[in-house]
Amino acid sequence: MTGGVPQPEVRAAGGTVRGSREAGVAVFRGIPFAEPPVGALRFGAPRPVRGWDGVREAVAYGPPPPQAGAFGMDALAQGTTSGDWLTINVFSPDPGPGAGLPVLVWIQGGAYAIGMSGLPEYDGGRLARDGGVVVVTFNYRVGIEGFAQLEGAPANRGLLDHVAALEWVRDNILAFGGDPGRVTVFGQSAGGGSVAALLAMPRAAGLFRRAVAQSVPGTFFSPALAADIATAFAAELGRRPTVADLSTVDPVRLPAAGDAVTAKIGQWSARWGRAAHRTIPFSPVVDGDVLPVTPWQALAEGAARDIDLLVGHTRDEQRLFTALDGLLGQVTAEQAATALEALAPDGARRYRDGFPAAGPDELYELVNSD
């Protein structure tokens, strides 16, 4: 109780949680939706969370999964050694089973290598309050833990975490004021790619009614490509890409191996193709099971025909990366030609014909954005 106002409590499937009230919104943070994927469960599909007795405080975000070094995300994840990575957060303007509000489930991006729901830009309070909706965010495994193709482990563990989170929403969101029949998943960048993958995944069928996919990355790996990249990751540690070899490696060491491969990924450009040209060592894998086919093939064949879909993209997708590389206004004709040949080998002439006044900078931006 704060200032005489009782804090919101909700009985979820695992037990009772007590959140906080913030600017008129009930907020519940750090609720586990699956068992910690460490120890015997490491590199496995998410397991249902065990229940708890009494009231669990839900006022702090759960620890993020191990992070790559981009944007200093590895530093933000330091000191989180518990392995309780799979937690979910709920922002509700009316936390009661009779409210029946629409539900928005956010999947953050980060090139499938970084991302945590506790970042301030992912706070769902304002959207919940002003939109009259229940907003849900959650952590999922990224990098080698979530997306590397490892012998002895299911593919796309990060995507399986998404399904587990959506199953938690289906089973629990009514108690938080949400309508489990009106769930929208929305995400951007790798989050948008995850939404696209969910549309094609049989395991996700029936878990959401609408989807928003913003700035979907174009990469979905074959098992062979993903396994080859995973071999490079493991080699950085003197290991093989197997559960037996990597399960004894401290989780905080794995992102550094991914970063090492990313830093020199150009040396594999002839072998890995566009993934190496665009510095994308992680992506969902079209393994024939978790993800049977690419999302565009699945949708063309009628998958998710009952899902309302909104698709968009950032107009200048590449601009941030060009700036980070120090190339804004500095792209040479040779660099533009290399990008066109690598990313649009059958369409380089069409780019030049379609944008006859474009210089190297614009051509480089256009083809990389596409």
N, C-alpha and C positions, 0 to 999 in steps of 0.2 A: 504494500500500500504506500502510495506517495502523496503527501499532502491531503490525506483523508480519502483519496480516490483509489479504489481497489484496482490492482493490476489485472489485466484480462487473463483468464484461464480457460483452456480448451482441452477436452478429453480427446486425444488422438488414438490411433490404433495401438501405438506402443505404450501409451500412458498419458498422464496429464502434463501439460506444459503451461508455464506461466510466462507471459511476455511483458510488454510495456506499452504505455500509451504515449504517442508522440504526435503532437499537432492534430489531434482528433482521429488518429489511426492506431489500431491495435497492431503491434509489431511483434512477431515471434521469430527469433533468429537461432540458427544452429541446431535445428531439430534433425537428428539422424534419420535418414531414409533407407539406409542399408548398413550392414556391418562394416567396420573398417577393413579395407582390402589390403591387409598386411598379414605377415606371418603365413599361416597355412592358406589364407585366402588371397595372397598376393598374386596379381596377374590373372585372377579369376573373374568370372561373371559376378556381379553384385549379389549378395545374399540378403534376404529379408532381415531387418533389424530386430534384435530381441527387445522385449518390452522392459519397462522399469517400474519400480514401485514408487509411490509417493508422487510429489510434484517436481518436475524437472524445470529448472530455470532456463528460459529461452530468450536471453537478453544480449548474447554476444554471438557474432558470426563464428561458425566453425573454422578450424584451421584449413588453409588452402592446400591443395595437393602440391607436390614439388613443381617448381616453376623454372622455365628457361630464363636466361639472363636479360632478354629484351626488355627495354624500358625500366630496368631495375626491379623486375618482378621477383627475381630470385631473392633479393634482399627482403622484400615484403613477406616472403614465405619462410624466412629463417626462424629457427626456434620452434617450428611446428613438427614435433617428432611423434605425436600420438598416433598418427594414422587415421584419425577420425575425419577423413576428407569428405565423406559423402553426407553432407548436411544440406538442409533446405530451409528457406526463410519465407515467411508469409506476412504480407501487409494487407490488412483488411479494415475497411471503414465500418464494418458491421459484423463482428465475429460471433455469429449465432447461426444455428442450423436452419433457421427460417428465412434468412436473408436472400438466398438464391441468386447471388450476384455473378456476373460473368467473371471468368478467371483468365488471367494473362500469365503465361509461364515463359519467362525470359531465359534464353540460352546465350551466354556471353561468348564473344569471339576471342581471338588470340592465336590464330594460325595453328590451332590444335596443339599448341606448345605452351601457352600461358593462359591465364584467366582465373579469376576468383570472384565469387559473388559479393564479397565484402568491400569491393571498391566503392568509393562514395558516389561515383556516377551511376551505379546500379541500385541505389537506394530507391525502393518502390513506393515510398510514402506519398509523394506528391501525386503520382499517377493514380494511386489507390483512392486518395481523398478527392481529387478533382474529377476523376473519371468514374467514380462509383463502381470500382471493380476490385477484385481480389488479385493482388500481384504476387507471383511466386518466383523466387530466384533460387539457384542451387549451385553447389560445387560439383564438378565432375573431373575424372582423371584426364590429364593431358600428357603430351609428350610420350616418352617411352612407356610409362605406366599405363597410359590410356589408349595409345594408337599404334605402337610398334608391333610388327608382325613377328610373334615369338612362337617357337616350337613348344607345344604343350599348353598353349594359352588360347582362349577364344579370341578371334579377331574383333576389332572395334569395341574394346572394353569401355571406352568413353561413351560411345553410342548406347551401349547396354546400360550405362549409368543414367543416361537420359530416360530410357524406358522405365528404369526402376523409380526415378523421380516422378514420372508421369503416372505410374501405378500408385505411388504414394498419394498423389493429388486425387486420383480417382477414388481412393479408399478413405481419404481424410478431409478433403477440402470442404465438404458439406458442413462439418463442424466449425469451420473457420468463416462461414458465411458465403461460401462459393457454391456454384452449381456445377457438379461434375459433368453434366451434359452440355455445358457451354464453355469449353476450354479452348483457348487459342494459344498455340506455341509461336513465339516470335524470337528471331535472332539475327545477328549481323556478322558478316565475315565468316569465320569458322562456325559461329553460332547459326548463321544462315545456311551454311553447308550442312550443319547438323539437322536443321529443320528439313532441308531437302532430302537428306538421308532417311529421316523418320517417315517421310511420305512414302518411301519405297520399302520400308521394313515391315514384314508381317507381324513382328513382335509388338509394333506400335499401333497396330490397327485398333480402332475404337477408343484410343486414349485421348484424342483431341478432335475438335470439330472444325477448327479453322487454323490457318497457318500463315505466317508472314516471314518470307525469306528475303533478307536484304543483303545485297553484295555477296552472293554465293561464290566461293572460290571454284575455279574450274577443274580442280584436281580431285580425282577419285582413283586410287591406285589399284592395279592388279596385284594379286597375291605375290607374284614373282618379283615385281618391282618393290613392293613393301618389304619382302623378305631380304632383298639385296640391300636396301637401305638399312634395315635392322642389323644386318651383318656388319655394316660399317660402324653403327653405334656401338655394338658389342666389342668390336675390335679396339675401340678407344680405351676399353677397360681390360683388354687382354682376355676377353671372354667370347663365348659363342652366343648366338641369339636364341637361347633356350630358357625356359623357366628354371630348369635345374641350375644353370650357370648364373643367371641374373638375380634370382630370388635371394641370394646371400649378399648382394650389393646393397649398401645403405641407399634408401630411396633418394636422399638428397644429393647423391653422387650422379645419378642418372642424367639429370638435365645438363650437367656439364659435358657429358659425352655427346648429347644431342647438339649442344652449342658448338662443340669442336668440329663435328661433321658439317654443321651449317656454315661455319666460318670458311670452310674450304670446299663447299659443295660444287663449285664450278669445275673442279677436276673430274667430276662424274657426269658432266653435261652431255657427253656423247652417249653415255650409258643410260642415264635416268631421264634425259630429255627435258621437257618443260618444267618438271619439278625442280631440277637443278638450276635452270635458267631463272626461275622465279624464287629460288631459295625457299622451297616448301618441302621440308623433309618428312612432314606428318600430314596424313589425310585419311579419310575413311577408306577402307579396303573393300572392294567388291569381291567378297569371299564366297558368294553363292549361298550363304547361310544367313548370317546376321543381316548382310546387305546383299540381296540376290543379284541385283543389276544396278546400273547407274540410275540416279533419280530421273533423269530426262527420259531414259528408255522405259522405266517403270511407269511414269506418268503418261507417256505416249501410248503405252499398252493398256491404260485404264486404271492403274493403281491410284488410290486416293481420289477416285471420281466423286466421292461424296464430301470431300474436304474443300471448303472455301479457301482459295489461295490468293494471296497478295504478294507480288514480287516487285522488288525495286533494286536500285544500285546507286552508289555514290557516283556522281558524274565524273569526277576526277579521281578515280580509284587509286591511280599510281602516284599522285602528287606527294603524299606523305613519304612514301618510300624513296622517291627521287630526292626529296629534301634530306632524308636521313643519310642517303649515300653521297650527299654533297654535290649533286648533279643538276640542281635547278639552274637553268640557263646555261649549262655547261655541256650538254649532250653533243657529241660530235656526230658527223655524218656516218662514220664507221660504226659507232655504237648504235645508232638508229637502225642501220642496215643489218647489224648482227641481231638486234631484237626482232626485227621483221622476219628475218630468215628463220630464227629459232622458234618464234611463237606463231607465225602465220606463213609457213613455207609455201603454201599454195595460194596465199592471198596478199603477198607483199606488194605485187603490182596493183592490186585493187585498192590497197591503202593509199598508194601514191596517186592513183588515178582519181580516187574518191576525195582526196584532200590535196589538190594540186598546189595550193599555196602554203602547205604545211612545211615547216622546216624540221630539222632533226629533233628538236625538243618536242614538238607536237606529235610527230610520228611515233616517237619513243613512248610518250605518254599514252597515246591512243591504243597502241597494240598491247602494251603492258596492262592497261586498264581492262581491255577486252579479255 
